[in-house]
Structures are given as C-alpha cells and as structure tokens.
Amino acid sequence: MFYRENGQFKSTYRADLQIFPILQDRIAIVMLLLVATVAVPLLASDYMFRAVFIPFLILSLAAIGLNILVGYCGQISLGTGAFMAVGAYAAFNLHTRFDGMPLIVSLVGGGLCATAAGVLFGLPSLRIRGLYLAVATLAAQFFIDWFTNRVRWVTNDSSSGSVSVGDLNFFGLALGTSVEKYLLCLAIVLVVGILAKNLVRGAIGREWMAIRDMDVAAAVIGIRPVYAKLSAFAVSSFIVGVAGALWAFVHLGAWEPAAFGIDKSFQLLFMVIIGGLGSIVGSFFGAAFIVLLPLFLNQVPHWLGLPLSTATASQLEHMIFGALIVFFLIVEPHGLARLWLTARQKLRLWPFPH
C-alpha cells in the first residue's frame, strides 16, 4: 500500500509531463543517486570498481545508444562495436596529437566522429530494412575492423597495433583512482540518460517510434523517413562513440582493434534484447545482466565445491548464458523492463486482485 499515488494531484502540464510523476519514484531515484554517489565510493573495493561498476556504467551508456536505434526507431544494427571503435580511436588521436587537449573534448570529438560514421553507414536504411539492413551494418563492422588494423595512422604508427593513453585529467583534476574514474562515468551516464529520456519523449522520439511501427504510414502523415532514420543513426552513434571512448580510456587504458570486434556488437545487442527494446531503463537492466551474470556463474562452482577446470567453467558459462537469453525471449520478449513495469503496476493495485 506504500506505492500509491492517492492524493497526488497534477495541477500543471509541467507536473503531468515530468519523468517521474509519482512521489515514491522520485524518492527512490534520490536514494539511488545517494547510494551511487556517496555509499559506493566510500564502501566499494577497487576490484568492484574495475570489474563491476565502471563496466556496468559504460555498457549501459552504449546500450542506451543502441536502444535508441533498434528499440525506438526499429533499425537493426550489428555494427555497434565498430562505432565504439571509431569513438575510441578518434578520441585517442585527438588526445595524443593535440597537446593539452581536455579529456571531455576528446570524448565529444570521438562521439562526433562516430556520428559521421553512423550517418554514412545508415544511408542504406533509406532503401533497405530488416535483415538486409543488419547485413549492411555488419559490413560497417568488418570495414572498421580492417581500417583500424591496416591504417597505421589510426594507431599513431604503433608497430603492434595496440595503443594506450597516459594520465587522464578532467578540467585539471587528475583521474588516477578507480573512484574518480567511476564518478566521471557516472556523471556522463546520468547526463546522457536524462537527455535521451527527454528526447524519446518528445517530437523526435515520436517520429522514431512512428517509423518503427510502420514507416509507410509515418510518411503519409508527414514524417520524413530520411530525417527520422538518419537522426536516429546520428544520436545513437554519438552516444555509442562516447561509450567506446570511455571504454578505451577509462576501463581498458590500453587496447587493440580486437577489443571492439563483432563480439562486442552482439553483446550490446543482447543487452538491449534482454533489458527491453524501446526502454531507457531496460538498457541498465540489460547491462547489469551481462556484467553480473558471468561473475555469478564463475562463483557458483566454488560455492558448491565442484572441481571444475577453467575451460569447463568458461564453456558452462556460455551455455547457461545462451539458455537464459532464449528463456527470456520466450517468456518475456519485451525484456526485464516489462517485468519491472508489471511489478510496479501490481504494487499500485495491491492488495486488490484486479
């Protein structure tokens, strides 16, 4: 009975259109932000930051970008890893070739370069759709993989093909510890998440969803498919490019082209499917599922005292992971976000059965 909006009256359009219209939701969000900004930095270990929190935030950011394209606009993409690579290498070149380049400028520059690549490879979406569009974006993955492996200028003439970044600073503040890197990622994810949520709730988001549902009908009512599709590719690629730059700079530190291979594209697509298509919150659920499940499956044999080799545990992890993906697709095709929405609706009506 604690999750009710009885007595919460909306007297203005602004109050009616806010992201969290229920008071309990706003209280929960404030508490969650306090935990994320105060409790986690004080209590979490360095291992938790490196293995859980930082990867979760960056992958959530990338999943938000992919969800805008696939979930809201309905354009299937298998080249997300390529756009992450464009953002990472563009930010690396900006940061390396220009002395004193601020980190935030390098990140935004990487996102803008990824935007250009996304719009370029999104042009086929004006003529093709479905599986054919997926193959076109898959071509982007192969092309970017070849480009980063063969063009030495991209890696600053590195003989091994791997690159690394030095000390990071944000407006003069050194980012040397895991806590500082975590707070940077958290701030960027919060800003991008709020902007993305408001974007999909506005006129542009409604155009994307109209194209997703039926592009012919959307064109009949005056929506321009060219603008809607390319804007979705642009926004999605920018967010994914920033996430790729963060993944390279903050999480990896040193990387090679294989770090943004096709496996990364499929991983992000699985996040969006499991978390929930067309849901910003679902992007966070999917990222949490992808990050936490392997850690949990690696610990289960030790908890049960089973003598499993490293190779067997790895194969078992992949099998269980695949089985759970199939299970979610069958039981709840709309992902974990729909389960969360259903639970909220039941709480609003509890204890009544209807």
N, C-alpha and C positions, 0 to 999 in steps of 0.2 A: 504493500500500500504506500510505500515511500516514493514510488516512481509514478506520480500522478501530476497532471497539470491543472487540477481543480483550483479555481481562483486565480489562475494566471491569465489575465485578460490582456489582449493586444489592442491598444488604442491608437497606434500609428502604423503606417505602412512599413516604416523602418523596423519596428519591433516585430512585425509579422514576417519580414523577409530575412531576419538575421539567421546566421548559420546554425546556431544552437538556440532554438526558440524556447526550450524547456529549461527551467531554472536548474533542475538536477543535473542536466547535461553540462551546463556552464560550470557548476560547482565541480563536477567530475573532471572537466578539462583543466580547470585551475589546479586541482590537486595533482593531476597527472603531470602538468608542467612543473609544479614544485618538486615533485619526485625526480623528474628528468633533469632539472637544472640545479637542484640542491642535494637531494639524497644520493643520487647515482654518483656524482663526482666525489662525494665525501666517503661513500661506503664501498664502491666497486673496486675490484683489483685491476691491475694493469692488464692481466690476461683477459678479463671480461671486456675491457675496452677494446682490445685488439681483435678478439675472436668473436665478440657478440655485438656490442653496442655500435661501434663505428661501421662494421659491415652492414648491420641492420639499417642504419640511417641512410647510408649511401645507396644501398639496393632499394630501399623504399623510395628514394628520390628518382632513381631510374625507372622503377615500376610505375610511379605517377606519370612520368613522361610517356611510357609505352601505353598506359591505360588511356590516356587522352586520345591516342591514335587508334588503338584497337577497340577499347571499350566504349568510348564516346562517339568516335567517328566511323567505326566499323571497317577500318583499313588494316588488313592483316599485314604484319611486318615480321620478317625473320632476320632483319639486319640490325637489330638494336646494338649488338656488340660492336658492329662496325662504327656506328655513330658515337658510341662511347670511346672507341679508339681515336676517332677524329678529334673529339674534345680533349682527350688526354694528350695526344701528340701536338695539337695546336697550342694548348696551354703550356706544354713543355718548351716548345720553340719560342713562344713569347717570353717565358720566364728566363730562358737561357740566353737568348740572343740580344735581349734588351736589359742592360744593367739597371738595377733598381726598379724593375717592373713590379708593382704591387701584386700580391697574390690574388686579390679579388678581381683585378683587371685581367690577369691571366686566365682565371676561371671563366669570366664572362666572355673573353675572347675565344676560348675553346668552345663555349656554348654557341657563339655566333658562327664559328666555322662549321660546327656540326649542323647548325641551322641551314647553311648554304648547301651542305652535302645532302641533308634530308629533303630539301625542296627539289634538288636536282634528281635524286632517285625517286622522289614522289611524283614526278611528272607522268610516269606511266599509269598512275592511278586515275588519270583523267580519261583513259581509254579502256583500261582493264580492271578487273576486280577479282575478289576471291582467291582461288588457288594461283591464278596467273599473276596476281599482284604479289602474293607471297614469294613466288619464284623470282620476280623482279627485285624485291628487296633482298632476297637471298643472294642475288648477283652482286648487290652492293657489299654484302659481307665478304664475298670472295675477292672482289676488286680491292677493297680497303686492306684486306689481309695481304694481297700481293703488293700493294703500293707501299705499305709500311715495311715489308720485308725487302723490297728491291730498291727503293729510292733512298739512298743513303742520307740525303739532305734532311729527311724527316727525323732521323735519329741523330742528327748533328754529327754525321760521319762516324758513327760508332762502328767499330770493326766487328763486334759480337752481335750487334743488333739490339742489345739491351741498353736502356737509358736509366738515369737516376736523377733525382732532384736533391739539392742541398738543403740547407736550413730554411725553414719556412717562417715568414713573419706576416702578421696581419695588422696593417696600419702601425707598424713599428713594434708590435708585440710579438715576441718570439713564440713559435708554436713547437716547442720541444717535447712536451709531455703528452701522454695519451689523453689526459683530461682536457688539455687545451684544444687538441685536435677534435675531440668529441664535442666540445662546446661549439666549435666552428661549424662542424657538420650539423649539429642540432639547430643552430641559428639559421643556416641556409635551408634546411628541410622545412622548418616552420614557416619561413617567408614564402618559399615556393609552394608549399602545401596550401597556405591561405590564398595565395594568388590563383592557384589552379582551381581551388574550390569555388572561388567567386567567378572565375572565368567560365567554368562549365555551367554555372547557374544563370549566366547572363545570355545576351542575344547570340554571341558567338557559340556558346555551348549548345544552345537550342538548334542552331544551324547544323552543328556537327551531328547531333542526335537525329535530326531530320534526314540527313544524308545517310546515316547508319540504318535507319528504319526503311527508307525507300527513297533512293536518290532521284528517281524519275518524278515522283510526287513532289519532292522538295523543289526540284527545278520548276515545276508547274506553278507553285505558289510564290515564286520569285526568288528563291535561294540560289545563289550562284555556286554550282558544284566546284568550279575551278578554284574560287576563293576559299570555300569551306575546306576542301581536301588539302590544298597546299598550306593553308593556315594551320591545319591540324598537324601536318608533317613538320612545319616550321616550329611550332610551340613544343611538340613532342621531342624533336631533335635537339632543340636548345636545352631542355631540361635533362635529356639523356646525355648530352655533351658535357654539361656541368657535372653530372654524376660521374661520368668517365674521368674527368679531370680530378675530381675528389678521390675517386678510387685509386688513381695512379699516384697522386701527390701525397694524400693523407694515409691511405691504407697500405699501399704497396711500397712506396718510396722509390723502388727500382723495379722495372718491368720490361718485358719484351712483347712483341706482337701477339704471341700465343695467349697472353693474358686477356685479350679481347676477341677470342675466337668464337666460333659458332656455338660452342658450349654455353658461352655467356648469353648469347641471344636466346637459346632455348630455355635457359634458366630463368631469364626475365619473363619470357612468355608463360612459363609455368607459374610464376609468381602471380601474374595477372589473372590467369585462369583459376587458380586455387583461391586467391584472395577475393576475386569477384570482378567481372567485367563491368565497366561503367561505374566504378566506385572509387573515390579517393581513399576512403578508409580501407577498402579492400586491398589497396596497394601495400599498406602497412601490414595487414594480416598475412598477405602472401609472402612478404619479405621475412616476417617473423617465422613463418612456417619453414621457409627454405633455409634460414640461418640456424634455427634451433633444432630442427629435426635431425640433421646429421650428428650434431653434438650429443643429442639424446640417444640416438641409436648406437653411437660408439661407446656410451657408458653402460647401456643395458647389459651386455655380456659380462662386464666386470661386476655389476651389482648381483647378477645371478650366479657368478662363479663359473662361467662357461669358458673353457680354454680355447678361444678362437684365435686363429692367426690373423695378422693384419690384412692379408689378401682376402681371406674369407669374410672378415668383418666388412671390408670395403664392398665386396660383391653383395653381401646380405643387405647392406645399407641401400645400394642401388635398387635391389629387388623390392624391398619394403617401400622405398620412396615411390617407385613406379606404381606399386599396388595401391598406395594411398591416393595417388593422383587419379587413377582410374576410379577408385571408390568415390572420391569427391565429385568427379564428373558425372557419375551415375546417380548418386544420392542427392547431391545438391549442385546442379550445373551452374548456378549463379554464385557459387563460392562461399567462403566464410563470411563475407559481408552480409549475405542474405540470412545466414544463420544468426548473426548478430542482430540484424533488423527484426527477425522473427522473435528473438528473445526479448527485445525491447518492447515490441507490441504486446507480448504476453504479460510483461511486467506492468504495462499501463492498464491492463484489464484485470489483473489478478486481484482478488480470488475468484472473479466471475468466470465461468467457462466459455462465454460467447465472445 
